[in-house]
Amino acid sequence: MKINANIKIIGQNVILVPYRECHVSKYHKWMTSEELLKLTGSEPLTLDQEYDMQRKWREDDDKCTFIILDKAKFDITNDEIGSMIGDTNIFIIDKNLDHPIGEIEIMIAEESARGKKFGWEAVILMMLYGIKYINLCSYEAKILLSNTISIKMFEKLGFTKTSISSVFEEVTMEKNISEDWVDWLEKQYQWQIKPYE
């Protein structure tokens, strides 16, 4: 999405940066993992296809993605690629001007970064960005039934289960955005948006 092409979101423990060509090689390596392909419901792509996908993410009006960096590691090394731990995405699934809906996704690809609340912080920052800059009114998350960690995380975020697909073995969860919920999200972490070059 062009709106996020030149900004970064700085949180307390993570930095969200736009998905650029320099990130593709490491991202592609992540997505050779059978576990990650299954958890994210993705199909394996060639490296060339991954570069094409990165360009689409940047240009399409209905897709917003950020690469998640471990802030502590980046602050020490200034190595963006070495600090990559995952990504977070919003797909605009309903562009209805009165009630636009975003499908939210989060992936912590680096095993060493799991269980440290990086995903929790990144998804909160991403949802706040979607509310404030994409003007979303509600969120939807589709999660594999076997991914109990993600299901519990979204339940803690106030999402409720709305349907279960036995065919795709996934649960759909939804959350309507309210002022109280936004206030609660904003109390979780301090964050700021800065130019990304």
N, C-alpha and C positions, 0 to 999 in steps of 0.2 A: 504494500500500500504506500502510495507516494507521501501520504501525510506523516508517516513515521520514518521516512528514508534518511532524514538528517538530524534525528534527535536520539538522545539516550536517556534512560530513566535510571537514576541513581537511588538505590535504596540503602538500607543499613548493612545488609550482607550480600546483596546481589546487585549487579548492574545489567540492565537490559539494553542491548544494542541492536540496530537493524541488521537483518540477515544480508550479508554482502558476499561477493565472490570469494573474498579471502577466507570465509568460514566454510565454504562448500566442501573442501577436501576432508576436513575433520568430521563434518556432519555426515558426509557420505560413508565414512568409516564407521561411525555409530550405527548407521542404518544397514550395515551388513550383519548386525546381530539379529538372530532369529527371535530372541526374547523381545527386543525393542520393536521389531516389525509386528509381532503379535500384539504386544501391549498397545501399540499405536494404530493398529489396523491398517498398516501401510504395506505397499507392494515394493519389492526390491527394485531399485533403479540403477542404471549405469551412471558413471560419473558425468557423462555428457547430459544425460537426462536430469541429473541433479542440478547441473548448472542452468538448464532450461527452466527447471522448477523454481530456482532462486530468482531468476529474472521475472517469472510470472508473479511470484509473491511480491516483488517490488512494484510491479506495474498495475496489478489488478486492484480494482476499487473495493472488492469484497473480501480481501485477505490482508490480515495484519499479523506480522510475525516479528519476534525479537529473539535473539540469541541470549541465553543467560550466562553471565560471567560470575565466577566466585570473586566477590569484591576484595576480600582479604588477600587472595593470591594475586589478583591484578594490581592491587596497590603496592605490593612488594616487587613484582616482576615486570610490570607494565607490558606483559605478554598476553595479548588478547586471545590468541589461539590456545595457548597453554592454560588459560583461565576458563575456557568454555566448559560448561557442565550440562547444558541442555537447551531447550527452547520452549517458548510459549506462543500460542497462536489464537487469533480470533477469526472465525469465518462469519461473514455477515450472511445469515441464512434467510432473513426476511428484511427487506429494505423498506417496508411499510413506514412512511414518514411519521405516523402517529405512534408506532410501537416497534422500532427496529430491534431485531433479535440477533445476538451474537453467540455462536458456538465456541466455547472456550476449551482450549487444550493446554496441557502442560506435560513436559517430558524432562526428567532428570536422567540424562544418558550415562553420565559418569557414576559408576557404582560407588566410588569413594565419596561422592557428594550426596548420596542418599541418606535419609534419616537425620538430616541436619536442618530441616525446616527451610531449605532453599526453595523448594517447590511451593511451599505455603506462601512465602514472601513474594515470589515471582508471580504467582497467580493473582494475589491480591493487588499488586502493582499493575498488572495487565488489565484486571477488571476495572480498576479505577481509571486507567487510561481510556479504556473503551467507553466508560460512562461519561467522562469529561471531554473527550476529544472526538469520539465517534458518535456520541449522543445515543448510546444504546439504552433500551428500556428494560430488557430482560436478557438473561443468559441461559444457555442450554449446554449440558455436558453429556457426552456419550462415552461410557466407560465399560470395558469388559467386565463381565460378572466375576471373573477370577481375580480382578485387580481390586482386592478389598481395601488396600491402603488408599487408593485414589477415591474409592467410594466413601470411605470414612472421612477423608479430607473434605470432600465437597459437602458432606452432611454437616460437618463442623462449620462450613462456610454458609450454612443456611439453605442449601439446595435440598429439594425433595424429589423423590423418585416419582416419575410420571408414567413410565412404561418400561416393560422388559421385553426384549426380542429374543426368543429362543433360537431363531434362525441365525442371527448375528452374535448370539451369546453376549448381549450387552444391555446395560440399563441406561435409560435416558433420565437425566435429572435436570430440574429447572429452578431458576430463582428470578422472581420479579424484583426489579430495583426499586427501593424505597429510600426516602431521606434518612430514616433511622439506620438502615443497613449501610448506606454510604458513610454515615457518621462513624459507625462501628469499624468499617474497613479502614477509614482514615486514621483511626486511633491505633491501629496495629503497627504501623511503620511510618517513619518520616521518609519522604521521598521528594525528589526534585527532577525537573526536566532540564537538560542542557543540550547545546548543539553537539552533534556528532560529525566529525569530519573524516 
